Amino acid sequence: VQLVESGGGLVQPGGSLRLSCAASGFTFSSYTMRWYRQAPGKEREWVADITRGGGTTNYADSVKGRFTISRDNAKNTVFLQMNNLKYEDTAVYYCYTIGYWGQGTQVTVSS
């Protein structure tokens, strides 16, 4: 199993970023996919998840209404669209499924 995140970067408050997680080594369409994040000095926290067909999504209260998780099963990729970013969204964002983690991608919100 391999999960490779991309799309992180430096963005100003109020800006947007779209993270991607390319998956391989398993039947992507059979599994729920999740995004987590870990801010400096804090524990890793769940951000959002999406069921295998994409029909159900769930979000942490802190990102609800600003972030959107989606997936493309034909491309074995899960996305996290992040809008109206806030300073407190600064973290390393990780893709997760069936016990496997990606390497993470850094998101920094700063003016």
C-alpha positions as CSV (number, residue, x, y, z in Angstrom):
1,V,0.0,0.0,0.0
2,Q,1.3,3.4,-0.9
3,L,-0.4,6.8,-0.2
4,V,1.3,9.9,-1.6
5,E,-0.1,13.3,-0.7
6,S,0.6,16.5,-2.6
7,G,-0.8,20.0,-3.0
8,G,0.3,21.6,0.2
9,G,2.0,25.0,0.5
10,L,2.0,28.5,1.9
11,V,-1.3,30.4,1.6
12,Q,-2.7,33.6,3.1
13,P,-5.7,33.5,5.4
14,G,-8.9,33.2,3.4
15,G,-7.1,31.4,0.6
16,S,-7.6,28.0,-0.8
17,L,-5.6,24.8,-1.5
18,R,-6.5,21.4,-2.9
19,L,-4.7,18.4,-1.5
20,S,-4.5,15.2,-3.4
21,C,-3.6,11.7,-2.2
22,A,-2.7,9.1,-4.9
23,A,-3.2,5.6,-3.7
24,S,-1.8,2.3,-4.9
25,G,-1.3,-1.3,-3.8
26,F,-4.9,-2.0,-2.8
27,T,-8.4,-1.9,-4.3
28,F,-9.0,1.8,-3.8
29,S,-12.7,1.8,-4.5
30,S,-13.4,-0.7,-1.7
31,Y,-12.3,1.4,1.2
32,T,-13.2,4.5,3.1
33,M,-10.5,7.2,2.8
34,R,-9.7,9.7,5.5
35,W,-7.7,12.9,6.0
36,Y,-6.0,13.8,9.2
37,R,-3.8,16.6,10.2
38,Q,-1.2,17.3,12.9
39,A,-0.3,20.8,14.0
40,P,3.0,21.7,15.7
41,G,2.9,20.5,19.3
42,K,-0.5,18.9,19.0
43,E,-1.8,15.4,18.5
44,R,-2.9,14.1,15.1
45,E,-6.6,14.8,14.5
46,W,-9.2,13.5,12.1
47,V,-10.4,16.0,9.5
48,A,-12.7,14.3,7.1
49,D,-13.6,10.9,5.5
50,I,-15.5,9.6,2.5
51,T,-17.0,6.2,1.9
52,R,-15.9,3.9,-0.8
53,G,-18.4,5.1,-3.4
54,G,-18.2,8.7,-2.3
55,G,-21.8,8.8,-1.2
56,T,-21.2,9.8,2.4
57,T,-18.8,12.3,3.8
58,N,-18.1,13.4,7.3
59,Y,-16.2,16.4,8.7
60,A,-14.7,17.6,11.9
61,D,-16.6,20.6,13.2
62,S,-13.5,22.8,12.8
63,V,-13.5,22.4,9.0
64,K,-17.2,21.9,8.3
65,G,-18.5,24.3,5.6
66,R,-14.9,25.1,4.5
67,F,-13.4,21.8,3.4
68,T,-14.7,19.3,0.9
69,I,-13.5,15.7,0.6
70,S,-14.0,13.9,-2.7
71,R,-12.6,11.0,-4.6
72,D,-12.0,9.7,-8.1
73,N,-12.0,5.9,-8.0
74,A,-11.0,5.7,-11.7
75,K,-7.8,7.5,-10.7
76,N,-7.3,6.0,-7.2
77,T,-7.1,9.5,-5.8
78,V,-8.8,11.3,-2.9
79,F,-8.9,15.1,-2.6
80,L,-9.4,17.7,0.1
81,Q,-10.5,21.1,-1.2
82,M,-9.8,23.6,1.6
83,N,-11.3,27.1,1.3
84,N,-11.3,30.1,3.6
85,L,-8.2,28.8,5.3
86,K,-7.4,30.0,8.8
87,Y,-4.1,30.3,10.7
88,E,-5.2,27.3,12.8
89,D,-5.4,25.1,9.7
90,T,-1.6,25.1,9.6
91,A,-0.5,21.5,9.9
92,V,0.9,18.5,8.1
93,Y,-2.0,16.8,6.4
94,Y,-2.1,13.0,6.1
95,C,-4.1,10.6,4.0
96,Y,-5.1,7.4,5.8
97,T,-6.7,4.1,5.0
98,I,-6.8,0.5,6.4
99,G,-3.9,1.1,8.8
100,Y,-1.7,2.9,6.3
101,W,-0.5,6.6,6.3
102,G,1.0,8.7,3.7
103,Q,4.1,10.8,4.3
104,G,2.1,14.0,4.7
105,T,2.0,17.4,3.0
106,Q,2.6,20.7,4.8
107,V,0.0,23.4,4.8
108,T,1.0,26.7,6.2
109,V,-1.5,29.6,6.5
110,S,0.3,32.8,7.1
111,S,0.2,36.5,6.1
